[in-house]
Amino acid sequence: MKGIMDYYDKTALEWAKMSYTPDPEIPALLDFARRFPPGSRFLDLCCGCGCESQRIHAMGYEVVGLDFSEESLKIARERNPDIVFYQDDLRNDYSYIGKVDAVIVIAGLVHIEKDQLPLAFSRMRDVMKDEGRLFITVREGQGKIEKRSQYIVDGETYDRAFFGHSLEELQAAASGMFAFEQGMGDDGTGWHNYIFTTVKEKESKKRTGK
Ligand SMILES: C[S@@+](CC[C@H](N)C(=O)[O-])C[C@H]1O[C@@H](n2cnc3c(N)ncnc32)[C@H](O)[C@@H]1O
C-alpha cells in the first residue's frame, strides 16, 4: 500500500487549491508571527505547497520551508520564488538549514507516531536559536485515527498514517527541550494550536521576571 509521501505527491495540486485562500486559514498563526521582530527567521516544517510560508513571508519575515513531498515542493517553489524550500524528512538531521527564531508545524506532526515525537522535537531544537518558539497545529486524540489515514485516490489505496496527539503527549516528548507556553485559537474542530518555547527562553524569563 502507498504511504504518506505518495499520498501528498499524488494530491499536492488539490491541497494547493484548498490552502491558497485569500483569508488566513489559521489567524492564531499570524498573531504568533507578529510577536517576532522584523528580520526574524522562520522554518515552516512540513510546509506542503507553501501557503503558510507565503503568508509569513508576506509579513516581512525570512522563511525557509521543509517537506518530503517532491510534488508539494514543486508547487511551493513555483508560487514562492523568494523562499528557499528543502526536501527532507523531519526525522532526519536538517541542521544544514541554519538557525531559526521560530518553527511552525501545521498539521505535520499528525503523521508522526507518539514514539517518534521526541526525535521530531530534538531535530527542531537543533535548528532553533536558544530563545526560540514553536507553533504547532495538531489533531487532538491518541494513536492512529484510521478514518483519517486510509484514502482511495484514482482507485489506489493510500495509508497516510494520521495520528492524534494530546497536549500531555507533546509535553512529555518535548521535555528538556521545549516547555508548553500557550494554547491558541482552539475553535472546537478537534484541531489545536500550541506554542512551545525553548527551555532556555523560559529560564531566562524566570531570571529577569519578564
Ligand atoms: C496536512 S499537510 C500540511 C501542509 C502544510 N503545513 C499546510 O498547512 O498546508 C502535511 C504535510 O506534511 C508532510 N510530511 C508528512 N510527514 C513528513 C515527514 N516525515 N517529513 C517531512 N514532511 C512530512 C507532507 O508531505 C505534507 O506536505
Ligand as a Chemical Component Dictionary entry (heavy atoms), coordinates in Angstrom:
data_LIG
# 
_chem_comp.id                   LIG 
_chem_comp.type                 NON-POLYMER 
_chem_comp.pdbx_formal_charge   0 
_chem_comp.three_letter_code    LIG 
# 
loop_
_chem_comp_atom.comp_id 
_chem_comp_atom.atom_id 
_chem_comp_atom.alt_atom_id 
_chem_comp_atom.type_symbol 
_chem_comp_atom.charge 
_chem_comp_atom.model_Cartn_x 
_chem_comp_atom.model_Cartn_y 
_chem_comp_atom.model_Cartn_z 
_chem_comp_atom.pdbx_ordinal 
LIG C1  C1  C 0  -1.576 18.051 6.014 1  
LIG S1  S1  S 1  -0.176 18.505 5.091 2  
LIG C2  C2  C 0  0.102  20.132 5.727 3  
LIG C3  C3  C 0  0.864  21.018 4.788 4  
LIG C4  C4  C 0  1.044  22.469 5.252 5  
LIG N1  N1  N 0  1.703  22.552 6.541 6  
LIG C5  C5  C 0  -0.267 23.191 5.286 7  
LIG O1  O1  O 0  -0.736 23.504 6.379 8  
LIG O2  O2  O -1 -0.823 23.454 4.212 9  
LIG C6  C6  C 0  1.129  17.551 5.844 10 
LIG C7  C7  C 0  2.481  17.735 5.204 11 
LIG O3  O3  O 0  3.457  17.052 5.991 12 
LIG C8  C8  C 0  4.411  16.471 5.120 13 
LIG N2  N2  N 0  5.071  15.379 5.869 14 
LIG C9  C9  C 0  4.483  14.327 6.492 15 
LIG N3  N3  N 0  5.393  13.566 7.107 16 
LIG C10 C10 C 0  6.606  14.144 6.879 17 
LIG C11 C11 C 0  7.944  13.812 7.258 18 
LIG N4  N4  N 0  8.220  12.720 7.992 19 
LIG N5  N5  N 0  8.944  14.631 6.839 20 
LIG C12 C12 C 0  8.677  15.726 6.091 21 
LIG N6  N6  N 0  7.429  16.080 5.680 22 
LIG C13 C13 C 0  6.401  15.303 6.076 23 
LIG C14 C14 C 0  3.588  16.002 3.939 24 
LIG O4  O4  O 0  4.369  15.807 2.788 25 
LIG C15 C15 C 0  2.582  17.150 3.798 26 
LIG O5  O5  O 0  3.053  18.135 2.913 27 
# 
loop_
_chem_comp_bond.comp_id 
_chem_comp_bond.atom_id_1 
_chem_comp_bond.atom_id_2 
_chem_comp_bond.value_order 
_chem_comp_bond.pdbx_ordinal 
LIG C1  S1  SING 1  
LIG S1  C2  SING 2  
LIG S1  C6  SING 3  
LIG C2  C3  SING 4  
LIG C3  C4  SING 5  
LIG C4  N1  SING 6  
LIG C4  C5  SING 7  
LIG C5  O1  DOUB 8  
LIG C5  O2  SING 9  
LIG C6  C7  SING 10 
LIG C7  O3  SING 11 
LIG C7  C15 SING 12 
LIG O3  C8  SING 13 
LIG C8  N2  SING 14 
LIG C8  C14 SING 15 
LIG N2  C9  SING 16 
LIG N2  C13 SING 17 
LIG C9  N3  DOUB 18 
LIG N3  C10 SING 19 
LIG C10 C11 SING 20 
LIG C10 C13 DOUB 21 
LIG C11 N4  SING 22 
LIG C11 N5  DOUB 23 
LIG N5  C12 SING 24 
LIG C12 N6  DOUB 25 
LIG N6  C13 SING 26 
LIG C14 O4  SING 27 
LIG C14 C15 SING 28 
LIG C15 O5  SING 29 
# 
